Amino acid sequence: MSATMATRAPKTSVTHQLHRLRAAYRHRGWTLWHGNATGQYWAAHTGQMVILSGDSAQELEAGIECLEQSSRPSETTLARLVQARRTGALRLSPRPLPRGSRARHGTAAVRT
């Protein structure tokens, strides 16, 4: 095997693994890349404000799956919220008005 073939094989594998990971996780909000200097696979999710790394594509994939499983709400919690909302047990406070939208007490609006 020549030296050029030896250097191309790992790059092709990295490219293939990145395409596979991106196809699986991009629609879930993940950005994935491979660090040439570190040789690690990386993933970032801005919605969850998290960055992960792994020495292999499989290790990174396991980390993503573990994080996604732990951040999903359990069905019982969601079911309780839905039931509480239906029965009226869930009372939310009114949304506050933005600053400056109300006239301050003791001041009159001045028109010119």
C-alpha positions as CSV (number, residue, x, y, z in Angstrom):
1,M,0.0,0.0,0.0
2,S,1.4,3.4,-0.9
3,A,1.7,6.3,1.5
4,T,-1.0,8.3,-0.2
5,M,-3.5,5.5,0.1
6,A,-2.7,5.2,3.8
7,T,-3.5,8.8,4.4
8,R,-6.7,8.8,2.3
9,A,-8.4,5.9,4.0
10,P,-8.9,7.5,7.4
11,K,-10.1,10.8,5.9
12,T,-12.7,8.9,3.8
13,S,-13.8,7.1,6.9
14,V,-14.1,10.4,8.8
15,T,-16.1,11.9,6.0
16,H,-18.4,8.9,5.8
17,Q,-18.9,9.0,9.6
18,L,-19.6,12.7,9.6
19,H,-22.2,12.4,6.8
20,R,-23.9,9.6,8.7
21,L,-24.0,11.6,12.0
22,R,-25.2,14.7,10.3
23,A,-28.0,12.8,8.5
24,A,-29.1,11.4,11.9
25,Y,-28.8,14.5,14.1
26,R,-28.9,17.7,12.1
27,H,-32.8,17.8,12.1
28,R,-32.6,17.6,15.9
29,G,-30.6,20.8,16.1
30,W,-27.1,19.3,16.3
31,T,-24.1,20.7,14.5
32,L,-21.3,18.1,14.0
33,W,-17.7,18.3,12.9
34,H,-14.4,16.6,13.2
35,G,-11.3,18.3,14.6
36,N,-8.3,17.6,12.4
37,A,-5.9,18.8,15.1
38,T,-7.5,16.8,18.0
39,G,-8.8,13.8,15.9
40,Q,-12.0,13.9,17.9
41,Y,-15.6,14.2,16.8
42,W,-17.6,17.2,18.1
43,A,-21.2,18.1,18.4
44,A,-22.9,21.3,19.6
45,H,-26.6,22.0,20.3
46,T,-27.3,25.7,20.8
47,G,-30.9,25.2,22.1
48,Q,-29.5,23.1,25.0
49,M,-26.3,25.1,25.2
50,V,-24.1,22.0,25.2
51,I,-21.0,20.9,23.4
52,L,-19.9,17.2,23.3
53,S,-16.8,15.4,22.1
54,G,-15.8,11.8,21.5
55,D,-12.8,9.9,20.3
56,S,-14.9,8.0,17.8
57,A,-18.2,8.6,16.0
58,Q,-19.8,5.9,18.1
59,E,-18.7,7.5,21.3
60,L,-20.1,10.9,20.3
61,E,-23.4,9.3,19.2
62,A,-23.7,7.6,22.5
63,G,-23.1,10.9,24.3
64,I,-25.8,12.6,22.2
65,E,-28.3,9.9,22.8
66,C,-27.6,9.9,26.6
67,L,-28.1,13.7,26.7
68,E,-31.3,13.6,24.7
69,Q,-32.8,10.8,26.9
70,S,-32.0,12.7,30.1
71,S,-33.4,16.0,28.8
72,R,-36.8,14.6,27.5
73,P,-39.7,15.2,29.9
74,S,-41.2,12.0,31.3
75,E,-44.7,11.0,30.1
76,T,-46.0,11.1,33.6
77,T,-44.9,14.7,34.1
78,L,-46.4,15.8,30.8
79,A,-49.6,13.8,31.6
80,R,-49.9,15.6,35.0
81,L,-49.5,19.0,33.4
82,V,-52.2,18.2,30.8
83,Q,-54.6,16.9,33.4
84,A,-53.9,19.9,35.7
85,R,-54.6,22.3,32.8
86,R,-57.9,20.5,31.9
87,T,-59.2,20.6,35.5
88,G,-58.1,24.2,36.0
89,A,-55.6,23.3,38.7
90,L,-52.8,24.9,36.9
91,R,-53.0,28.7,37.3
92,L,-50.4,30.8,35.6
93,S,-49.8,34.4,36.5
94,P,-50.6,37.0,33.9
95,R,-47.8,38.0,31.6
96,P,-46.2,41.2,32.7
97,L,-46.5,44.3,30.5
98,P,-43.3,45.6,28.9
99,R,-41.5,48.4,30.6
100,G,-42.9,51.8,29.7
101,S,-46.2,50.5,28.4
102,R,-48.1,51.8,31.5
103,A,-48.4,55.4,32.7
104,R,-46.6,55.7,36.0
105,H,-48.6,56.6,39.0
106,G,-48.8,60.3,39.5
107,T,-47.7,61.3,36.1
108,A,-49.8,62.4,33.2
109,A,-49.1,61.7,29.5
110,V,-47.9,64.9,27.8
111,R,-49.0,65.5,24.2
112,T,-47.4,68.2,22.1
